[in-house]
């Protein structure tokens, strides 16, 4: 019987956190324009979201990739 290979769906937590942080970064200028009194808090929120995305496993700035040459950067297989 053929062995089924598991594959990544692209829904790893690191990928999702990077997508959210990037979306917040693109929304920041518009939100800061309309709510100038909260601009520093919004900038801190975007910085915190990128920090959270950075420390999510696998640690680092790269998104998990199934064909990565670095074993630590491959997504976890279920």
Secondary structure as GFF3:
##gff-version 3
##sequence-region A 1 78
A	DSSP	alpha_helix	13	34	.	.	.	ID=ss1
A	DSSP	three_ten_helix	36	38	.	.	.	ID=ss2
A	DSSP	alpha_helix	39	55	.	.	.	ID=ss3
A	DSSP	three_ten_helix	71	73	.	.	.	ID=ss4
###
